Structure formats: C-alpha cells, structure tokens
Amino acid sequence: MSAAPGALAAYRPALRPRVLLSDPLLDGAATVHLIKDAETGSSFKVGPKEHFLIARMDGERSLAEIGEEYAGEYGRRLGDAHWKRLLGLLGAKGLLAAGADAAPGSSTAPPPGAAVSPGPPAAVPPGAAASMGSSAAGSGRATASGPPAPAPPVPEKRTLLRGSLPLVADADATTARLHRAVGFLLAPAVLAPLLALTLAMEAVVLVRAGELLLAVRGLLANPVLLTGTAVLLWVSTALHELAHGVVARHHGGRVSEIGLRWRLPAVIMYCTVDDYLYFGTRRHRIATAAAGAVMNLIFLLPFCALWLFAPLDDATHEAFAALLLLGSVQALVMLVPLPPLDGYRIASQLAGATGLAASTGVYLRLALRRSPEAAGYPRRARIAYPAYAGATALVLACALAAAVAGVHHLLTA
C-alpha cells in the first residue's frame, strides 16, 4: 500500500461472521477461491490475490498492515484506488461487517470513496467471478464479471408427477439432534471396525456374486419378499441422505433442508448441505461426500450376518442374499465419478477443482488438437484433468465388464 493516508490506512475491515472462503480450486486454466454469504446463499469467485486480501479482513489488521503483507507476498504495493474498489465490491455484496460487529477499538466506518451499498447483498451466481481487472494488483478496476445476476430462482411447481416437499421446519436443528444421538459412530474407535466389516462384507459379496445374482432372479418371482426388499432399499437411500447431513454437521457444516423429492415413479429423500465446499480441510469434504455410500454399506451389515450365520428358511435366505447384492450395487454406483453422483464430488476434491468434468472436457479437446492453450494450463491442471478422465474411463469399463459377466452368468447358470 503505497501511501494510504489517514482513515484509509487505519481502517480495519472485517467480514461478516457467516462469510465463507474456500480453498484454492482449479477452474479451467485458472485458480479461484469461492466466497459465499451463508445467510443469503449468494456466492462468487475471486482470484488468489483478491483472496489473499479478503482472507485477512478480520477486524484486527488495518489496511496498512494487510498492504504490507501483500507487498511481501507479491512484491507490489496497492494504491488507494485499488482498496476503495475492493471494499466497494465487498460492501455492495453485503460482506463487510457493521461497526458493532468489528473488533473492539477498531475503525469500522467505510473509508471515504469505498461506495459501500447500504442495501441487501447482491445475489451473484456461483459462476460469476468477482475480479478487479487483472487482480487487486492489476488495473484497479472492480467489477463482477459474467452475466448480470439473475432474479432469485422460482420454486419448483409441485405437481402429482414431480416436486419436492420439506419434511422438517428446521433441518439444521434436526440434524444437530441426530448428530447428538449417533455422532459417537464417527469416533475412530467405532468407525474403523465398521469400515473393516464393510470391506469384509464386500469381499464376501464379490466371491459369492454368482450365488447372489441367482438370488436376485429368484426374488423377482416372490412379490411379497420383493416388496420388502424394495422398502429396505428405500430406507437405505433415506439413511444415505441423513448420513451426509450428520457428517457435515460433525465437521461444522449447516443443513438447510431435509425433504422428499419425487419424479414418479421414483420418490427419494434429499438432504441439502449448504456450505460443503467451505469445510476447513479436504478430508472433511471427502468424508461428507462419501458418507452416504458408507451408510448404505453399514446398513447391510446386520443382513449379511443373518444371511451368513442365522438358520433362515430358503425364501428369506434368498431375499437377504438379493438385498446384499442390490444394496452393494446401490452404494457402489453412488461412488462412480460422474456428476451429480457422490463419487464426482469426491473426485473433484481429490483434484482440487470446481466444474471438474467440464474443465476436463475442454482441456482434453485442446490437448488432442495440440493447441498452444493447453500448454498454458498450470501443471496441476495438466495432471488432474487427464487423471480424472482416465480414472473415470477405468471405472466405467469395470462396471461394464461386471454387468456383462453378470448377464452371462444368469444366461448360463
């Protein structure tokens, strides 16, 4: 900061408490950070330099201090015009705290010329990146790039054939109660044995897959047991959704809605986690994404034990065998790395990317054409995008091979 005189240099900006900042994410050839106002749901993207400045607006550090840190990191000092435009952008989006919310003794009144809007924050779609020219150290322009912000989405019209229905008035409070009741299962001493048992169960399912396939075929001839199996699989999908919410709550997340969604003849439960991308560590984000499939498998453990060890009649034994195979397939399908499945969210976190599938497609097209633009991608992107494409192709090839082997077994057994 070259010479931020008087009030501007002493100003100690603070973000509102519910403003969330993400880790760096690949977005095509760029690296971005997501910023979200958790109270309004609006979010936008900024570059690494803007994030460096915004992340330090804690009400404790003045603009002069932040400017010194920026100069030490990037070798360039910011002028007053840059600060005013950045503060004006944040103020217009309602992200700066009011004076009462800032640190005691700090100067919180917006500095002269910061053009902070007193109105409600602008709703900016996630795809609209906030930029300041070529960053805060660039041309000094403060704009919200991309198309104009659309009007708030109109709620989906509920009809007999399709719609959604919230089941609880306060989903976050409901999830908090569930977490208090079952959160002990997330302790390593409990979770590790459960995961080991699920791996053992899946090994049994793999070894005896031919027997289980024949049980599925036999189940189709028994309407009563078929209906019971279908109900159990639906309960498993409901627990899948609640598991996402409980694990998100465990890692500090917030659940905004729990309800039913139907696209007849399918009726499923859903659980919306608002701030999944803003959890503190990548491990927490991956755990939240994987929680549903893990819950599906844990749900099968007692039925596997009964199938293996209990003295059941033939029909029930066959029904439990079919449930094991169908439930395992249900869980594993959710881990396929294609949008909008949980496996895609896990892959996105492993790659550290947003819009992974679309960015991979663009990069591969450029690389196959030997376009110079492909060489302009950062090294991390040049590794992540082909790796994602290769891993997805491998998973789909394995799934196709398993399906062909299953059909062949049914036709020849």
LINLIN-V800132 format. One record per pair of residues at least 4 apart in sequence whose C-alpha atoms are under 7 Angstrom apart, sorted by the first residue. I is the first residue (numbers start at 1). GAP is how many residues later the second one is. D is the distance in Angstrom with one decimal. If there is no record, write none. Layout:
((I | GAP | D) (I | GAP | D))
//
This chain:
((1 | 63 | 6.3) (1 | 66 | 4.7) (1 | 67 | 6.6) (1 | 76 | 4.4) (1 | 77 | 4.2) (1 | 78 | 5.4) (2 | 75 | 5.6) (2 | 76 | 6.0) (2 | 77 | 5.5) (3 | 76 | 7.0) (4 | 4 | 5.8) (4 | 5 | 4.6) (4 | 60 | 6.8) (4 | 76 | 6.0) (5 | 4 | 5.5) (6 | 4 | 6.5) (7 | 4 | 5.8) (7 | 104 | 6.4) (8 | 55 | 7.0) (8 | 103 | 5.4) (9 | 53 | 6.5) (9 | 54 | 5.2) (9 | 55 | 4.9) (10 | 52 | 5.3) (10 | 53 | 6.3) (10 | 54 | 6.7) (10 | 97 | 6.9) (11 | 51 | 5.3) (11 | 52 | 5.9) (11 | 96 | 5.2) (11 | 97 | 6.3) (11 | 100 | 6.8) (12 | 47 | 5.0) (12 | 48 | 6.2) (12 | 49 | 5.6) (12 | 50 | 4.2) (12 | 51 | 6.2) (12 | 94 | 6.0) (12 | 95 | 5.6) (12 | 96 | 6.0) (13 | 44 | 5.2) (13 | 45 | 6.6) (13 | 46 | 5.1) (13 | 95 | 6.2) (14 | 43 | 4.8) (14 | 44 | 4.5) (14 | 45 | 4.2) (14 | 82 | 5.8) (14 | 83 | 5.5) (14 | 88 | 5.9) (15 | 4 | 6.5) (15 | 42 | 6.1) (15 | 43 | 6.4) (15 | 80 | 5.7) (15 | 81 | 4.5) (15 | 82 | 5.2) (16 | 79 | 5.7) (16 | 80 | 5.4) (16 | 81 | 4.4) (18 | 19 | 6.1) (18 | 20 | 5.4) (18 | 21 | 6.5) (19 | 17 | 5.7) (19 | 18 | 4.7) (19 | 19 | 6.1) (19 | 76 | 6.7) (20 | 15 | 5.6) (20 | 16 | 5.1) (20 | 17 | 6.4) (20 | 18 | 6.9) (20 | 258 | 6.3) (21 | 12 | 6.9) (21 | 13 | 5.9) (21 | 14 | 4.8) (21 | 15 | 6.7) (21 | 257 | 6.1) (22 | 11 | 5.5) (22 | 12 | 5.1) (22 | 13 | 6.5) (22 | 255 | 6.5) (22 | 256 | 4.8) (23 | 10 | 6.0) (24 | 7 | 6.3) (24 | 8 | 5.6) (24 | 9 | 5.0) (25 | 6 | 5.5) (25 | 7 | 5.3) (25 | 8 | 6.1) (25 | 327 | 5.2) (25 | 328 | 4.6) (25 | 329 | 6.1) (26 | 4 | 5.9) (26 | 5 | 4.7) (26 | 6 | 6.4) (26 | 326 | 6.2) (26 | 327 | 4.2) (26 | 328 | 6.0) (26 | 355 | 6.9) (27 | 4 | 5.8) (27 | 5 | 6.5) (27 | 326 | 6.1) (27 | 327 | 5.6) (27 | 328 | 6.6) (27 | 332 | 6.8) (28 | 331 | 4.8) (29 | 348 | 4.8) (29 | 349 | 6.5) (29 | 352 | 7.0) (31 | 16 | 6.5) (31 | 17 | 6.9) (32 | 13 | 6.1) (32 | 14 | 5.6) (32 | 15 | 4.7) (32 | 16 | 6.2) (33 | 12 | 5.6) (33 | 13 | 5.4) (33 | 14 | 6.2) (33 | 15 | 6.7) (33 | 18 | 6.7) (34 | 9 | 6.9) (34 | 10 | 5.8) (34 | 11 | 4.7) (34 | 12 | 6.5) (35 | 8 | 5.4) (35 | 9 | 5.5) (35 | 10 | 6.1) (36 | 5 | 6.6) (36 | 6 | 5.8) (36 | 7 | 4.1) (36 | 8 | 6.7) (37 | 4 | 5.6) (37 | 5 | 5.6) (37 | 6 | 6.3) (37 | 58 | 6.9) (42 | 81 | 5.0) (42 | 82 | 5.5) (42 | 83 | 6.5) (43 | 81 | 5.8) (43 | 82 | 6.1) (43 | 83 | 5.1) (44 | 80 | 6.1) (44 | 81 | 6.3) (44 | 82 | 4.8) (44 | 83 | 6.6) (44 | 84 | 5.6) (44 | 85 | 5.4) (44 | 86 | 6.2) (45 | 81 | 6.9) (45 | 83 | 6.5) (45 | 84 | 4.2) (45 | 85 | 5.4) (46 | 4 | 6.0) (46 | 5 | 6.3) (46 | 83 | 5.8) (46 | 84 | 5.1) (46 | 85 | 6.0) (47 | 4 | 6.2) (47 | 88 | 6.8) (48 | 4 | 6.1) (49 | 4 | 6.6) (49 | 86 | 6.2) (49 | 87 | 6.3) (50 | 4 | 6.2) (50 | 85 | 6.3) (50 | 86 | 5.7) (51 | 4 | 5.7) (52 | 4 | 6.8) (53 | 4 | 6.9) (53 | 13 | 6.8) (56 | 10 | 6.7) (57 | 4 | 6.8) (59 | 43 | 5.3) (59 | 44 | 5.1) (59 | 47 | 6.8) (60 | 43 | 6.2) (61 | 4 | 5.9) (61 | 5 | 6.4) (62 | 4 | 6.2) (63 | 4 | 5.8) (64 | 4 | 6.3) (65 | 4 | 6.4) (66 | 4 | 6.2) (67 | 4 | 6.1) (67 | 10 | 6.5) (67 | 11 | 6.7) (68 | 4 | 6.2) (69 | 4 | 6.2) (70 | 4 | 5.9) (71 | 4 | 4.6) (71 | 5 | 4.7) (71 | 6 | 5.1) (76 | 61 | 7.0) (78 | 4 | 6.2) (78 | 59 | 6.3) (79 | 4 | 6.8) (80 | 4 | 6.1) (81 | 4 | 6.2) (81 | 59 | 6.6) (82 | 4 | 6.2) (82 | 54 | 6.3) (82 | 58 | 5.0) (83 | 4 | 6.0) (84 | 4 | 5.8) (84 | 29 | 6.1) (84 | 30 | 4.4) (85 | 4 | 6.1) (85 | 29 | 6.4) (85 | 56 | 6.8) (85 | 57 | 5.1) (86 | 4 | 6.4) (86 | 56 | 6.2) (87 | 4 | 5.9) (87 | 27 | 5.7) (88 | 4 | 5.9) (88 | 26 | 4.7) (88 | 27 | 4.8) (88 | 28 | 5.0) (89 | 4 | 6.4) (89 | 53 | 6.6) (90 | 4 | 6.3) (90 | 5 | 5.3) (90 | 6 | 6.3) (91 | 4 | 5.8) (91 | 5 | 5.6) (91 | 25 | 4.4) (91 | 26 | 5.7) (92 | 24 | 5.4) (92 | 25 | 4.6) (92 | 29 | 6.1) (92 | 30 | 6.8) (93 | 28 | 4.1) (93 | 29 | 5.0) (94 | 26 | 6.3) (94 | 27 | 4.3) (97 | 4 | 5.6) (97 | 5 | 6.4) (98 | 4 | 6.8) (99 | 9 | 5.0) (99 | 10 | 6.4) (102 | 4 | 6.8) (102 | 6 | 6.5) (110 | 4 | 6.3) (110 | 6 | 7.0) (123 | 26 | 6.3) (124 | 4 | 6.5) (124 | 25 | 5.2) (125 | 24 | 6.3) (128 | 16 | 6.8) (128 | 17 | 5.8) (128 | 18 | 4.9) (129 | 15 | 6.2) (129 | 16 | 5.4) (129 | 17 | 6.6) (130 | 13 | 6.3) (130 | 14 | 4.5) (130 | 15 | 5.9) (131 | 4 | 6.1) (131 | 11 | 6.2) (131 | 12 | 5.7) (131 | 13 | 6.0) (131 | 14 | 6.5) (132 | 4 | 5.6) (132 | 8 | 5.9) (132 | 9 | 4.8) (132 | 10 | 4.2) (132 | 11 | 5.9) (133 | 5 | 5.8) (133 | 6 | 5.1) (133 | 7 | 6.0) (133 | 8 | 4.9) (133 | 9 | 6.6) (134 | 4 | 4.5) (134 | 5 | 6.0) (136 | 4 | 6.5) (156 | 7 | 6.6) (157 | 6 | 6.5) (158 | 4 | 6.3) (158 | 5 | 4.3) (158 | 6 | 6.6) (159 | 4 | 5.9) (161 | 102 | 5.9) (161 | 103 | 5.3) (162 | 100 | 5.2) (162 | 101 | 4.6) (162 | 102 | 6.4) (163 | 98 | 5.8) (163 | 99 | 5.6) (163 | 100 | 7.0) (164 | 95 | 7.0) (164 | 96 | 5.5) (164 | 97 | 4.1) (164 | 98 | 6.2) (165 | 94 | 5.4) (165 | 95 | 5.2) (165 | 96 | 6.4) (166 | 91 | 6.6) (166 | 92 | 5.7) (166 | 93 | 4.0) (166 | 94 | 6.4) (167 | 91 | 5.9) (167 | 92 | 4.6) (167 | 93 | 6.9) (168 | 90 | 6.5) (170 | 4 | 6.3) (171 | 4 | 6.1) (171 | 84 | 5.9) (171 | 85 | 5.6) (171 | 86 | 5.0) (171 | 87 | 5.7) (172 | 4 | 6.1) (172 | 82 | 6.0) (172 | 83 | 4.8) (172 | 84 | 6.0) (173 | 4 | 6.3) (174 | 4 | 6.3) (175 | 4 | 6.0) (175 | 70 | 6.3) (175 | 71 | 5.9) (176 | 4 | 6.3) (176 | 73 | 6.8) (177 | 4 | 6.3) (178 | 4 | 6.1) (178 | 68 | 6.7) (179 | 4 | 4.6) (179 | 67 | 5.4) (185 | 5 | 5.6) (185 | 6 | 5.8) (186 | 4 | 6.7) (186 | 5 | 5.5) (187 | 4 | 5.9) (188 | 4 | 5.6) (190 | 4 | 6.6) (191 | 4 | 6.1) (192 | 4 | 6.2) (193 | 4 | 6.1) (194 | 4 | 6.3) (195 | 4 | 6.3) (196 | 4 | 6.3) (197 | 4 | 6.1) (198 | 4 | 6.1) (198 | 99 | 6.2) (198 | 100 | 6.3) (198 | 103 | 6.9) (199 | 4 | 6.2) (200 | 4 | 6.4) (201 | 4 | 6.3) (202 | 4 | 6.1) (203 | 4 | 6.2) (204 | 4 | 6.0) (205 | 4 | 5.4) (205 | 120 | 6.7) (208 | 4 | 6.4) (209 | 4 | 6.1) (210 | 4 | 6.5) (210 | 199 | 6.8) (211 | 4 | 6.4) (212 | 4 | 6.3) (212 | 109 | 5.4) (212 | 110 | 5.7) (212 | 113 | 6.1) (213 | 4 | 6.5) (214 | 4 | 6.2) (214 | 196 | 6.9) (215 | 4 | 6.0) (215 | 103 | 5.2) (215 | 104 | 6.9) (215 | 106 | 6.1) (215 | 107 | 5.2) (216 | 4 | 6.7) (216 | 106 | 4.6) (219 | 6 | 6.8) (219 | 7 | 5.8) (219 | 100 | 6.2) (219 | 103 | 7.0) (220 | 6 | 6.3) (222 | 4 | 5.9) (223 | 4 | 6.0) (224 | 4 | 6.4) (225 | 4 | 6.0) (225 | 94 | 6.4) (226 | 4 | 6.2) (227 | 4 | 6.3) (228 | 4 | 6.3) (229 | 4 | 6.2) (229 | 94 | 6.2) (230 | 4 | 6.2) (231 | 4 | 6.3) (232 | 4 | 6.2) (233 | 4 | 6.4) (233 | 94 | 6.6) (234 | 4 | 6.4) (235 | 4 | 6.2) (236 | 4 | 6.0) (236 | 60 | 5.6) (236 | 63 | 6.7) (237 | 4 | 6.5) (238 | 4 | 6.4) (238 | 31 | 5.3) (239 | 4 | 5.9) (239 | 56 | 6.7) (240 | 4 | 6.7) (240 | 52 | 4.0) (240 | 53 | 6.5) (240 | 55 | 5.6) (240 | 56 | 6.0) (241 | 4 | 6.8) (241 | 28 | 6.7) (241 | 29 | 5.7) (241 | 30 | 5.4) (241 | 51 | 6.0) (242 | 4 | 6.2) (242 | 29 | 6.4) (243 | 4 | 6.0) (243 | 48 | 5.7) (243 | 49 | 5.5) (243 | 52 | 6.5) (244 | 4 | 6.0) (244 | 44 | 5.5) (244 | 45 | 6.7) (244 | 47 | 5.4) (244 | 48 | 5.6) (245 | 4 | 6.1) (245 | 10 | 6.1) (245 | 26 | 6.4) (245 | 28 | 6.4) (246 | 4 | 6.2) (247 | 4 | 6.4) (247 | 41 | 5.5) (247 | 44 | 6.8) (248 | 4 | 6.4) (248 | 5 | 4.8) (248 | 6 | 6.9) (248 | 40 | 5.6) (249 | 4 | 4.7) (249 | 5 | 6.1) (251 | 33 | 6.4) (253 | 22 | 6.0) (253 | 23 | 6.5) (254 | 19 | 5.9) (254 | 20 | 5.9) (254 | 21 | 6.5) (255 | 17 | 5.7) (255 | 18 | 4.5) (255 | 19 | 6.0) (256 | 16 | 5.7) (256 | 17 | 6.2) (256 | 18 | 6.2) (257 | 14 | 5.8) (257 | 15 | 5.3) (258 | 12 | 5.8) (258 | 13 | 4.5) (258 | 14 | 6.5) (259 | 10 | 5.7) (259 | 11 | 5.5) (259 | 12 | 6.7) (260 | 7 | 7.0) (260 | 8 | 5.7) (260 | 9 | 4.4) (260 | 10 | 6.0) (261 | 6 | 5.9) (261 | 7 | 5.4) (261 | 8 | 6.0) (261 | 9 | 6.8) (262 | 4 | 5.7) (262 | 5 | 4.2) (262 | 6 | 6.2) (263 | 4 | 6.4) (276 | 9 | 6.3) (277 | 8 | 6.8) (279 | 5 | 6.5) (279 | 6 | 6.2) (281 | 4 | 6.7) (282 | 4 | 6.2) (282 | 67 | 6.5) (283 | 4 | 6.1) (284 | 4 | 6.2) (285 | 4 | 6.3) (286 | 4 | 6.1) (286 | 60 | 5.4) (286 | 63 | 6.6) (287 | 4 | 5.9) (289 | 53 | 5.5) (289 | 56 | 6.3) (289 | 57 | 6.1) (290 | 4 | 6.3) (290 | 52 | 6.5) (291 | 4 | 6.0) (292 | 4 | 6.3) (293 | 4 | 6.5) (293 | 38 | 4.7) (293 | 39 | 7.0) (293 | 41 | 6.4) (294 | 4 | 6.2) (295 | 4 | 6.0) (296 | 4 | 6.8) (296 | 31 | 6.9) (296 | 35 | 5.7) (297 | 4 | 6.9) (297 | 31 | 6.5) (297 | 34 | 6.6) (300 | 4 | 6.1) (300 | 24 | 6.4) (301 | 4 | 6.3) (302 | 4 | 6.3) (303 | 4 | 6.0) (303 | 17 | 6.2) (304 | 4 | 6.1) (304 | 20 | 6.7) (305 | 4 | 5.9) (306 | 4 | 4.7) (307 | 10 | 5.8) (307 | 13 | 6.0) (307 | 14 | 6.6) (312 | 4 | 6.2) (312 | 5 | 5.6) (313 | 4 | 6.1) (314 | 4 | 6.1) (315 | 4 | 6.2) (316 | 4 | 6.2) (317 | 4 | 6.3) (318 | 4 | 6.2) (319 | 4 | 6.1) (320 | 4 | 6.2) (321 | 4 | 6.6) (322 | 4 | 6.1) (323 | 4 | 5.7) (324 | 4 | 6.0) (325 | 4 | 6.2) (326 | 4 | 6.1) (327 | 4 | 6.3) (328 | 4 | 6.1) (329 | 4 | 5.9) (330 | 4 | 6.7) (331 | 4 | 7.0) (332 | 4 | 7.0) (334 | 7 | 5.4) (334 | 8 | 5.5) (334 | 9 | 6.1) (335 | 6 | 6.7) (335 | 7 | 5.6) (335 | 8 | 3.8) (336 | 5 | 6.7) (336 | 7 | 4.9) (336 | 8 | 6.8) (336 | 59 | 6.9) (337 | 4 | 6.7) (337 | 6 | 4.2) (337 | 7 | 3.9) (337 | 10 | 6.2) (337 | 55 | 6.1) (338 | 5 | 6.7) (338 | 6 | 4.9) (339 | 5 | 5.4) (340 | 4 | 6.5) (341 | 4 | 7.0) (342 | 4 | 6.4) (343 | 4 | 6.1) (344 | 4 | 6.1) (345 | 4 | 6.3) (346 | 4 | 6.2) (347 | 4 | 6.1) (348 | 4 | 5.8) (348 | 5 | 5.3) (348 | 6 | 6.5) (348 | 8 | 5.9) (349 | 4 | 6.5) (351 | 33 | 5.6) (355 | 4 | 6.0) (356 | 4 | 5.9) (357 | 4 | 6.3) (358 | 4 | 6.4) (359 | 4 | 6.1) (360 | 4 | 6.0) (360 | 25 | 4.8) (361 | 4 | 6.2) (362 | 4 | 6.4) (363 | 4 | 6.1) (363 | 11 | 6.3) (364 | 4 | 5.9) (365 | 4 | 6.3) (366 | 4 | 6.1) (366 | 5 | 5.1) (366 | 7 | 6.8) (366 | 8 | 5.5) (367 | 4 | 6.0) (367 | 7 | 5.5) (372 | 4 | 6.9) (377 | 4 | 6.1) (377 | 5 | 6.3) (378 | 4 | 6.4) (379 | 4 | 6.4) (380 | 4 | 6.0) (381 | 4 | 5.8) (382 | 4 | 6.8) (383 | 4 | 6.1) (384 | 4 | 6.1) (385 | 4 | 6.3) (386 | 4 | 6.0) (387 | 4 | 6.0) (388 | 4 | 6.0) (389 | 4 | 6.2) (390 | 4 | 6.2) (391 | 4 | 6.2) (392 | 4 | 6.2) (393 | 4 | 6.0) (394 | 4 | 6.2) (395 | 4 | 6.2) (396 | 4 | 6.1) (397 | 4 | 6.1) (398 | 4 | 6.1) (399 | 4 | 6.2) (400 | 4 | 6.2) (401 | 4 | 6.1) (402 | 4 | 6.1) (403 | 4 | 6.2) (404 | 4 | 6.1) (405 | 4 | 6.1) (406 | 4 | 6.3) (407 | 4 | 6.2) (408 | 4 | 6.1) (409 | 4 | 5.6))
//
